[in-house]
Amino acid sequence: MKTPLKSLKPSMKENKRYLVVGGKVSKENIEKAILEFIGVNGMSKTGLSFIKSENGKMIIAVNREAVDSVRASLCIYREKMEVVNVSGTIKGLGNNSRKT
């Protein structure tokens, strides 16, 4: 009989940060911006995942260590995109009164 896999301890899990990206956002534009700025190896370290898209904004999740490089890559990309808000939880993104 096989034993089920154990889940990871919280200290071993990747810490994610959620970013609200505004402007000319699409999955292709975000991926191209990150690839052009930090390359394939850097993109694999970001742990990029797309959460939700609505009203011309997109919520993406990245590793905590990669937030600065992802923000920089989105800012310098030729298509106009900006990071509106950053939070450790999706619920924390609800209050967009604060700009980061």
Backbone as XML, in Angstrom:
<?xml version="1.0"?>
<chain id="A" units="angstrom">
  <residue number="1" name="MET">
    <atom name="N" x="0.827" y="-1.180" z="0.000"/>
    <atom name="CA" x="0.000" y="0.000" z="0.000"/>
    <atom name="C" x="0.878" y="1.252" z="0.000"/>
  </residue>
  <residue number="2" name="LYS">
    <atom name="N" x="0.537" y="2.207" z="-0.851"/>
    <atom name="CA" x="1.322" y="3.435" z="-0.953"/>
    <atom name="C" x="0.885" y="4.435" z="0.114"/>
  </residue>
  <residue number="3" name="THR">
    <atom name="N" x="1.874" y="5.144" z="0.637"/>
    <atom name="CA" x="1.556" y="6.187" z="1.606"/>
    <atom name="C" x="1.355" y="7.497" z="0.858"/>
  </residue>
  <residue number="4" name="PRO">
    <atom name="N" x="0.390" y="8.307" z="1.265"/>
    <atom name="CA" x="0.157" y="9.582" z="0.577"/>
    <atom name="C" x="1.310" y="10.558" z="0.822"/>
  </residue>
  <residue number="5" name="LEU">
    <atom name="N" x="1.499" y="11.457" z="-0.138"/>
    <atom name="CA" x="2.542" y="12.467" z="0.000"/>
    <atom name="C" x="2.202" y="13.436" z="1.121"/>
  </residue>
  <residue number="6" name="LYS">
    <atom name="N" x="3.203" y="13.828" z="1.853"/>
    <atom name="CA" x="3.002" y="14.803" z="2.915"/>
    <atom name="C" x="3.021" y="16.205" z="2.311"/>
  </residue>
  <residue number="7" name="SER">
    <atom name="N" x="2.261" y="17.104" z="2.908"/>
    <atom name="CA" x="2.267" y="18.478" z="2.436"/>
    <atom name="C" x="3.508" y="19.192" z="2.961"/>
  </residue>
  <residue number="8" name="LEU">
    <atom name="N" x="3.869" y="20.269" z="2.270"/>
    <atom name="CA" x="5.045" y="21.039" z="2.664"/>
    <atom name="C" x="4.780" y="21.836" z="3.936"/>
  </residue>
  <residue number="9" name="LYS">
    <atom name="N" x="5.820" y="22.020" z="4.706"/>
    <atom name="CA" x="5.724" y="22.892" z="5.869"/>
    <atom name="C" x="5.597" y="24.333" z="5.380"/>
  </residue>
  <residue number="10" name="PRO">
    <atom name="N" x="4.939" y="25.192" z="6.140"/>
    <atom name="CA" x="4.797" y="26.583" z="5.715"/>
    <atom name="C" x="6.129" y="27.280" z="5.452"/>
  </residue>
  <residue number="11" name="SER">
    <atom name="N" x="7.165" y="26.917" z="6.170"/>
    <atom name="CA" x="8.463" y="27.559" z="5.967"/>
    <atom name="C" x="9.119" y="27.139" z="4.656"/>
  </residue>
  <residue number="12" name="MET">
    <atom name="N" x="8.667" y="26.045" z="4.063"/>
    <atom name="CA" x="9.239" y="25.557" z="2.815"/>
    <atom name="C" x="8.490" y="26.064" z="1.584"/>
  </residue>
  <residue number="13" name="LYS">
    <atom name="N" x="7.303" y="26.617" z="1.769"/>
    <atom name="CA" x="6.508" y="27.104" z="0.646"/>
    <atom name="C" x="7.059" y="28.433" z="0.148"/>
  </residue>
  <residue number="14" name="GLU">
    <atom name="N" x="6.807" y="28.711" z="-1.148"/>
    <atom name="CA" x="7.224" y="29.986" z="-1.718"/>
    <atom name="C" x="6.291" y="31.084" z="-1.220"/>
  </residue>
  <residue number="15" name="ASN">
    <atom name="N" x="6.862" y="32.206" z="-0.841"/>
    <atom name="CA" x="6.060" y="33.345" z="-0.412"/>
    <atom name="C" x="5.678" y="34.152" z="-1.641"/>
  </residue>
  <residue number="16" name="LYS">
    <atom name="N" x="4.385" y="34.329" z="-1.857"/>
    <atom name="CA" x="3.886" y="35.038" z="-3.026"/>
    <atom name="C" x="3.507" y="36.466" z="-2.663"/>
  </residue>
  <residue number="17" name="ARG">
    <atom name="N" x="3.610" y="37.341" z="-3.641"/>
    <atom name="CA" x="3.089" y="38.695" z="-3.550"/>
    <atom name="C" x="2.181" y="38.889" z="-4.747"/>
  </residue>
  <residue number="18" name="TYR">
    <atom name="N" x="1.093" y="39.599" z="-4.536"/>
    <atom name="CA" x="0.103" y="39.820" z="-5.579"/>
    <atom name="C" x="0.211" y="41.256" z="-6.061"/>
  </residue>
  <residue number="19" name="LEU">
    <atom name="N" x="0.258" y="41.434" z="-7.385"/>
    <atom name="CA" x="0.411" y="42.745" z="-7.994"/>
    <atom name="C" x="-0.802" y="43.040" z="-8.860"/>
  </residue>
  <residue number="20" name="VAL">
    <atom name="N" x="-1.324" y="44.264" z="-8.767"/>
    <atom name="CA" x="-2.358" y="44.735" z="-9.678"/>
    <atom name="C" x="-1.642" y="45.534" z="-10.752"/>
  </residue>
  <residue number="21" name="VAL">
    <atom name="N" x="-1.783" y="45.097" z="-11.999"/>
    <atom name="CA" x="-1.115" y="45.747" z="-13.120"/>
    <atom name="C" x="-2.176" y="46.430" z="-13.967"/>
  </residue>
  <residue number="22" name="GLY">
    <atom name="N" x="-1.973" y="47.721" z="-14.251"/>
    <atom name="CA" x="-2.895" y="48.479" z="-15.072"/>
    <atom name="C" x="-2.239" y="48.923" z="-16.361"/>
  </residue>
  <residue number="23" name="GLY">
    <atom name="N" x="-3.044" y="49.444" z="-17.276"/>
    <atom name="CA" x="-2.526" y="49.899" z="-18.567"/>
    <atom name="C" x="-2.906" y="48.917" z="-19.659"/>
  </residue>
  <residue number="24" name="LYS">
    <atom name="N" x="-2.019" y="48.765" z="-20.636"/>
    <atom name="CA" x="-2.261" y="47.839" z="-21.750"/>
    <atom name="C" x="-1.830" y="46.438" z="-21.337"/>
  </residue>
  <residue number="25" name="VAL">
    <atom name="N" x="-2.628" y="45.824" z="-20.478"/>
    <atom name="CA" x="-2.241" y="44.527" z="-19.923"/>
    <atom name="C" x="-2.829" y="43.385" z="-20.733"/>
  </residue>
  <residue number="26" name="SER">
    <atom name="N" x="-2.008" y="42.395" z="-20.964"/>
    <atom name="CA" x="-2.408" y="41.103" z="-21.511"/>
    <atom name="C" x="-1.359" y="40.107" z="-21.049"/>
  </residue>
  <residue number="27" name="LYS">
    <atom name="N" x="-1.707" y="38.849" z="-21.078"/>
    <atom name="CA" x="-0.745" y="37.832" z="-20.648"/>
    <atom name="C" x="0.516" y="37.897" z="-21.497"/>
  </residue>
  <residue number="28" name="GLU">
    <atom name="N" x="0.332" y="38.104" z="-22.802"/>
    <atom name="CA" x="1.476" y="38.146" z="-23.712"/>
    <atom name="C" x="2.387" y="39.327" z="-23.402"/>
  </residue>
  <residue number="29" name="ASN">
    <atom name="N" x="1.800" y="40.505" z="-23.165"/>
    <atom name="CA" x="2.610" y="41.693" z="-22.869"/>
    <atom name="C" x="3.405" y="41.529" z="-21.581"/>
  </residue>
  <residue number="30" name="ILE">
    <atom name="N" x="2.783" y="40.982" z="-20.553"/>
    <atom name="CA" x="3.472" y="40.802" z="-19.276"/>
    <atom name="C" x="4.601" y="39.790" z="-19.417"/>
  </residue>
  <residue number="31" name="GLU">
    <atom name="N" x="4.330" y="38.679" z="-20.105"/>
    <atom name="CA" x="5.377" y="37.671" z="-20.303"/>
    <atom name="C" x="6.539" y="38.224" z="-21.123"/>
  </residue>
  <residue number="32" name="LYS">
    <atom name="N" x="6.234" y="38.963" z="-22.198"/>
    <atom name="CA" x="7.292" y="39.541" z="-23.036"/>
    <atom name="C" x="8.120" y="40.554" z="-22.259"/>
  </residue>
  <residue number="33" name="ALA">
    <atom name="N" x="7.468" y="41.374" z="-21.446"/>
    <atom name="CA" x="8.189" y="42.381" z="-20.665"/>
    <atom name="C" x="9.182" y="41.726" z="-19.718"/>
  </residue>
  <residue number="34" name="ILE">
    <atom name="N" x="8.755" y="40.683" z="-19.037"/>
    <atom name="CA" x="9.643" y="40.003" z="-18.088"/>
    <atom name="C" x="10.755" y="39.272" z="-18.822"/>
  </residue>
  <residue number="35" name="LEU">
    <atom name="N" x="10.424" y="38.618" z="-19.939"/>
    <atom name="CA" x="11.447" y="37.908" z="-20.711"/>
    <atom name="C" x="12.514" y="38.855" z="-21.241"/>
  </residue>
  <residue number="36" name="GLU">
    <atom name="N" x="12.103" y="40.023" z="-21.747"/>
    <atom name="CA" x="13.069" y="40.979" z="-22.296"/>
    <atom name="C" x="13.982" y="41.550" z="-21.225"/>
  </residue>
  <residue number="37" name="PHE">
    <atom name="N" x="13.459" y="41.743" z="-20.029"/>
    <atom name="CA" x="14.246" y="42.401" z="-18.983"/>
    <atom name="C" x="15.120" y="41.429" z="-18.195"/>
  </residue>
  <residue number="38" name="ILE">
    <atom name="N" x="14.575" y="40.296" z="-17.761"/>
    <atom name="CA" x="15.358" y="39.391" z="-16.910"/>
    <atom name="C" x="15.617" y="38.029" z="-17.531"/>
  </residue>
  <residue number="39" name="GLY">
    <atom name="N" x="15.091" y="37.755" z="-18.719"/>
    <atom name="CA" x="15.399" y="36.526" z="-19.430"/>
    <atom name="C" x="14.618" y="35.314" z="-18.940"/>
  </residue>
  <residue number="40" name="VAL">
    <atom name="N" x="14.915" y="34.187" z="-19.575"/>
    <atom name="CA" x="14.192" y="32.949" z="-19.285"/>
    <atom name="C" x="14.499" y="32.452" z="-17.877"/>
  </residue>
  <residue number="41" name="ASN">
    <atom name="N" x="15.764" y="32.480" z="-17.502"/>
    <atom name="CA" x="16.147" y="32.009" z="-16.167"/>
    <atom name="C" x="15.500" y="32.870" z="-15.080"/>
  </residue>
  <residue number="42" name="GLY">
    <atom name="N" x="15.515" y="34.180" z="-15.260"/>
    <atom name="CA" x="14.888" y="35.072" z="-14.291"/>
    <atom name="C" x="13.387" y="34.893" z="-14.226"/>
  </residue>
  <residue number="43" name="MET">
    <atom name="N" x="12.772" y="34.637" z="-15.392"/>
    <atom name="CA" x="11.324" y="34.447" z="-15.410"/>
    <atom name="C" x="10.936" y="33.174" z="-14.670"/>
  </residue>
  <residue number="44" name="SER">
    <atom name="N" x="11.769" y="32.151" z="-14.768"/>
    <atom name="CA" x="11.454" y="30.917" z="-14.046"/>
    <atom name="C" x="11.545" y="31.129" z="-12.537"/>
  </residue>
  <residue number="45" name="LYS">
    <atom name="N" x="12.407" y="32.027" z="-12.099"/>
    <atom name="CA" x="12.542" y="32.309" z="-10.670"/>
    <atom name="C" x="11.410" y="33.185" z="-10.133"/>
  </residue>
  <residue number="46" name="THR">
    <atom name="N" x="10.706" y="33.890" z="-11.024"/>
    <atom name="CA" x="9.613" y="34.746" z="-10.561"/>
    <atom name="C" x="8.398" y="33.945" z="-10.124"/>
  </residue>
  <residue number="47" name="GLY">
    <atom name="N" x="8.202" y="32.755" z="-10.681"/>
    <atom name="CA" x="7.018" y="31.962" z="-10.336"/>
    <atom name="C" x="5.743" y="32.659" z="-10.756"/>
  </residue>
  <residue number="48" name="LEU">
    <atom name="N" x="5.751" y="33.278" z="-11.921"/>
    <atom name="CA" x="4.635" y="34.080" z="-12.407"/>
    <atom name="C" x="3.383" y="33.236" z="-12.602"/>
  </residue>
  <residue number="49" name="SER">
    <atom name="N" x="2.265" y="33.732" z="-12.090"/>
    <atom name="CA" x="0.966" y="33.118" z="-12.371"/>
    <atom name="C" x="-0.077" y="34.224" z="-12.471"/>
  </residue>
  <residue number="50" name="PHE">
    <atom name="N" x="-1.028" y="34.015" z="-13.365"/>
    <atom name="CA" x="-2.079" y="34.994" z="-13.613"/>
    <atom name="C" x="-3.312" y="34.599" z="-12.813"/>
  </residue>
  <residue number="51" name="ILE">
    <atom name="N" x="-3.817" y="35.545" z="-12.016"/>
    <atom name="CA" x="-4.926" y="35.250" z="-11.116"/>
    <atom name="C" x="-6.264" y="35.680" z="-11.714"/>
  </residue>
  <residue number="52" name="LYS">
    <atom name="N" x="-6.391" y="36.965" z="-12.050"/>
    <atom name="CA" x="-7.679" y="37.484" z="-12.505"/>
    <atom name="C" x="-7.459" y="38.700" z="-13.390"/>
  </residue>
  <residue number="53" name="SER">
    <atom name="N" x="-8.367" y="38.908" z="-14.347"/>
    <atom name="CA" x="-8.299" y="40.075" z="-15.216"/>
    <atom name="C" x="-9.694" y="40.667" z="-15.357"/>
  </residue>
  <residue number="54" name="GLU">
    <atom name="N" x="-9.813" y="41.971" z="-15.067"/>
    <atom name="CA" x="-11.090" y="42.657" z="-15.236"/>
    <atom name="C" x="-10.873" y="44.160" z="-15.243"/>
  </residue>
  <residue number="55" name="ASN">
    <atom name="N" x="-11.740" y="44.869" z="-15.957"/>
    <atom name="CA" x="-11.731" y="46.334" z="-16.013"/>
    <atom name="C" x="-10.374" y="46.910" z="-16.403"/>
  </residue>
  <residue number="56" name="GLY">
    <atom name="N" x="-9.683" y="46.294" z="-17.345"/>
    <atom name="CA" x="-8.397" y="46.812" z="-17.800"/>
    <atom name="C" x="-7.259" y="46.629" z="-16.818"/>
  </residue>
  <residue number="57" name="LYS">
    <atom name="N" x="-7.469" y="45.818" z="-15.785"/>
    <atom name="CA" x="-6.417" y="45.532" z="-14.806"/>
    <atom name="C" x="-6.271" y="44.021" z="-14.670"/>
  </residue>
  <residue number="58" name="MET">
    <atom name="N" x="-5.085" y="43.605" z="-14.287"/>
    <atom name="CA" x="-4.820" y="42.178" z="-14.119"/>
    <atom name="C" x="-4.113" y="41.953" z="-12.797"/>
  </residue>
  <residue number="59" name="ILE">
    <atom name="N" x="-4.484" y="40.887" z="-12.104"/>
    <atom name="CA" x="-3.812" y="40.503" z="-10.866"/>
    <atom name="C" x="-2.873" y="39.354" z="-11.196"/>
  </residue>
  <residue number="60" name="ILE">
    <atom name="N" x="-1.587" y="39.536" z="-10.859"/>
    <atom name="CA" x="-0.602" y="38.480" z="-11.064"/>
    <atom name="C" x="0.046" y="38.145" z="-9.726"/>
  </residue>
  <residue number="61" name="ALA">
    <atom name="N" x="0.573" y="36.945" z="-9.620"/>
    <atom name="CA" x="1.277" y="36.508" z="-8.414"/>
    <atom name="C" x="2.720" y="36.209" z="-8.782"/>
  </residue>
  <residue number="62" name="VAL">
    <atom name="N" x="3.658" y="36.699" z="-7.967"/>
    <atom name="CA" x="5.083" y="36.436" z="-8.179"/>
    <atom name="C" x="5.720" y="36.103" z="-6.835"/>
  </residue>
  <residue number="63" name="ASN">
    <atom name="N" x="6.899" y="35.505" z="-6.883"/>
    <atom name="CA" x="7.640" y="35.223" z="-5.658"/>
    <atom name="C" x="8.058" y="36.528" z="-4.997"/>
  </residue>
  <residue number="64" name="ARG">
    <atom name="N" x="8.153" y="36.505" z="-3.690"/>
    <atom name="CA" x="8.488" y="37.706" z="-2.929"/>
    <atom name="C" x="9.818" y="38.311" z="-3.361"/>
  </residue>
  <residue number="65" name="GLU">
    <atom name="N" x="10.808" y="37.462" z="-3.646"/>
    <atom name="CA" x="12.140" y="37.950" z="-4.007"/>
    <atom name="C" x="12.165" y="38.609" z="-5.381"/>
  </residue>
  <residue number="66" name="ALA">
    <atom name="N" x="11.171" y="38.345" z="-6.234"/>
    <atom name="CA" x="11.189" y="38.831" z="-7.608"/>
    <atom name="C" x="10.322" y="40.066" z="-7.830"/>
  </residue>
  <residue number="67" name="VAL">
    <atom name="N" x="9.711" y="40.606" z="-6.798"/>
    <atom name="CA" x="8.784" y="41.728" z="-6.968"/>
    <atom name="C" x="9.478" y="42.931" z="-7.600"/>
  </residue>
  <residue number="68" name="ASP">
    <atom name="N" x="10.656" y="43.284" z="-7.128"/>
    <atom name="CA" x="11.343" y="44.466" z="-7.654"/>
    <atom name="C" x="11.705" y="44.310" z="-9.123"/>
  </residue>
  <residue number="69" name="SER">
    <atom name="N" x="12.201" y="43.151" z="-9.522"/>
    <atom name="CA" x="12.582" y="42.959" z="-10.918"/>
    <atom name="C" x="11.355" y="42.905" z="-11.830"/>
  </residue>
  <residue number="70" name="VAL">
    <atom name="N" x="10.245" y="42.355" z="-11.362"/>
    <atom name="CA" x="9.021" y="42.331" z="-12.162"/>
    <atom name="C" x="8.477" y="43.745" z="-12.327"/>
  </residue>
  <residue number="71" name="ARG">
    <atom name="N" x="8.489" y="44.530" z="-11.256"/>
    <atom name="CA" x="8.028" y="45.925" z="-11.350"/>
    <atom name="C" x="8.866" y="46.713" z="-12.345"/>
  </residue>
  <residue number="72" name="ALA">
    <atom name="N" x="10.186" y="46.527" z="-12.289"/>
    <atom name="CA" x="11.075" y="47.240" z="-13.203"/>
    <atom name="C" x="10.830" y="46.817" z="-14.645"/>
  </residue>
  <residue number="73" name="SER">
    <atom name="N" x="10.645" y="45.531" z="-14.877"/>
    <atom name="CA" x="10.438" y="45.057" z="-16.245"/>
    <atom name="C" x="9.122" y="45.570" z="-16.824"/>
  </residue>
  <residue number="74" name="LEU">
    <atom name="N" x="8.083" y="45.685" z="-16.009"/>
    <atom name="CA" x="6.809" y="46.206" z="-16.498"/>
    <atom name="C" x="6.894" y="47.699" z="-16.783"/>
  </residue>
  <residue number="75" name="CYS">
    <atom name="N" x="7.682" y="48.426" z="-16.002"/>
    <atom name="CA" x="7.795" y="49.875" z="-16.182"/>
    <atom name="C" x="8.561" y="50.249" z="-17.448"/>
  </residue>
  <residue number="76" name="ILE">
    <atom name="N" x="9.576" y="49.467" z="-17.801"/>
    <atom name="CA" x="10.392" y="49.856" z="-18.954"/>
    <atom name="C" x="9.932" y="49.221" z="-20.264"/>
  </residue>
  <residue number="77" name="TYR">
    <atom name="N" x="8.892" y="48.408" z="-20.242"/>
    <atom name="CA" x="8.397" y="47.779" z="-21.467"/>
    <atom name="C" x="7.737" y="48.827" z="-22.350"/>
  </residue>
  <residue number="78" name="ARG">
    <atom name="N" x="7.814" y="48.636" z="-23.663"/>
    <atom name="CA" x="7.326" y="49.644" z="-24.613"/>
    <atom name="C" x="5.815" y="49.859" z="-24.545"/>
  </residue>
  <residue number="79" name="GLU">
    <atom name="N" x="5.052" y="48.832" z="-24.200"/>
    <atom name="CA" x="3.610" y="49.003" z="-23.989"/>
    <atom name="C" x="3.414" y="49.578" z="-22.591"/>
  </residue>
  <residue number="80" name="LYS">
    <atom name="N" x="2.588" y="50.589" z="-22.459"/>
    <atom name="CA" x="2.421" y="51.289" z="-21.182"/>
    <atom name="C" x="1.697" y="50.413" z="-20.165"/>
  </residue>
  <residue number="81" name="MET">
    <atom name="N" x="2.449" y="49.991" z="-19.124"/>
    <atom name="CA" x="1.878" y="49.224" z="-18.015"/>
    <atom name="C" x="2.446" y="49.787" z="-16.721"/>
  </residue>
  <residue number="82" name="GLU">
    <atom name="N" x="1.663" y="49.696" z="-15.657"/>
    <atom name="CA" x="2.140" y="50.152" z="-14.357"/>
    <atom name="C" x="1.607" y="49.236" z="-13.260"/>
  </residue>
  <residue number="83" name="VAL">
    <atom name="N" x="2.374" y="49.131" z="-12.189"/>
    <atom name="CA" x="1.942" y="48.365" z="-11.024"/>
    <atom name="C" x="1.163" y="49.316" z="-10.132"/>
  </residue>
  <residue number="84" name="VAL">
    <atom name="N" x="-0.123" y="49.030" z="-9.950"/>
    <atom name="CA" x="-1.005" y="49.903" z="-9.181"/>
    <atom name="C" x="-0.887" y="49.630" z="-7.688"/>
  </residue>
  <residue number="85" name="ASN">
    <atom name="N" x="-0.802" y="48.344" z="-7.318"/>
    <atom name="CA" x="-0.803" y="47.983" z="-5.906"/>
    <atom name="C" x="-0.088" y="46.648" z="-5.725"/>
  </residue>
  <residue number="86" name="VAL">
    <atom name="N" x="0.533" y="46.460" z="-4.565"/>
    <atom name="CA" x="1.197" y="45.205" z="-4.213"/>
    <atom name="C" x="0.716" y="44.796" z="-2.828"/>
  </residue>
  <residue number="87" name="SER">
    <atom name="N" x="0.433" y="43.489" z="-2.662"/>
    <atom name="CA" x="-0.023" y="43.011" z="-1.363"/>
    <atom name="C" x="0.396" y="41.561" z="-1.169"/>
  </residue>
  <residue number="88" name="GLY">
    <atom name="N" x="0.394" y="41.131" z="0.071"/>
    <atom name="CA" x="0.700" y="39.749" z="0.394"/>
    <atom name="C" x="-0.507" y="38.840" z="0.289"/>
  </residue>
  <residue number="89" name="THR">
    <atom name="N" x="-1.710" y="39.430" z="0.197"/>
    <atom name="CA" x="-2.937" y="38.647" z="0.044"/>
    <atom name="C" x="-3.793" y="39.270" z="-1.045"/>
  </residue>
  <residue number="90" name="ILE">
    <atom name="N" x="-4.632" y="38.467" z="-1.656"/>
    <atom name="CA" x="-5.534" y="38.989" z="-2.685"/>
    <atom name="C" x="-6.557" y="39.917" z="-2.047"/>
  </residue>
  <residue number="91" name="LYS">
    <atom name="N" x="-7.005" y="39.580" z="-0.863"/>
    <atom name="CA" x="-7.976" y="40.413" z="-0.155"/>
    <atom name="C" x="-7.403" y="41.806" z="0.125"/>
  </residue>
  <residue number="92" name="GLY">
    <atom name="N" x="-6.111" y="41.883" z="0.380"/>
    <atom name="CA" x="-5.462" y="43.160" z="0.644"/>
    <atom name="C" x="-5.390" y="44.075" z="-0.562"/>
  </residue>
  <residue number="93" name="LEU">
    <atom name="N" x="-5.610" y="43.544" z="-1.760"/>
    <atom name="CA" x="-5.591" y="44.363" z="-2.966"/>
    <atom name="C" x="-6.884" y="45.137" z="-3.154"/>
  </residue>
  <residue number="94" name="GLY">
    <atom name="N" x="-7.911" y="44.812" z="-2.393"/>
    <atom name="CA" x="-9.212" y="45.450" z="-2.546"/>
    <atom name="C" x="-9.185" y="46.938" z="-2.314"/>
  </residue>
  <residue number="95" name="ASN">
    <atom name="N" x="-8.313" y="47.421" z="-1.446"/>
    <atom name="CA" x="-8.214" y="48.843" z="-1.144"/>
    <atom name="C" x="-7.184" y="49.473" z="-2.073"/>
  </residue>
  <residue number="96" name="ASN">
    <atom name="N" x="-7.654" y="50.058" z="-3.194"/>
    <atom name="CA" x="-6.745" y="50.659" z="-4.164"/>
    <atom name="C" x="-6.553" y="52.152" z="-3.935"/>
  </residue>
  <residue number="97" name="SER">
    <atom name="N" x="-6.894" y="52.656" z="-2.752"/>
    <atom name="CA" x="-6.731" y="54.078" z="-2.473"/>
    <atom name="C" x="-5.261" y="54.453" z="-2.359"/>
  </residue>
  <residue number="98" name="ARG">
    <atom name="N" x="-4.421" y="53.484" z="-2.080"/>
    <atom name="CA" x="-2.999" y="53.706" z="-1.870"/>
    <atom name="C" x="-2.239" y="53.300" z="-3.120"/>
  </residue>
  <residue number="99" name="LYS">
    <atom name="N" x="-1.352" y="54.164" z="-3.588"/>
    <atom name="CA" x="-0.510" y="53.822" z="-4.736"/>
    <atom name="C" x="0.862" y="53.458" z="-4.252"/>
  </residue>
  <residue number="100" name="THR">
    <atom name="N" x="1.448" y="52.385" z="-4.841"/>
    <atom name="CA" x="2.807" y="51.997" z="-4.473"/>
    <atom name="C" x="3.726" y="52.168" z="-5.637"/>
  </residue>
</chain>
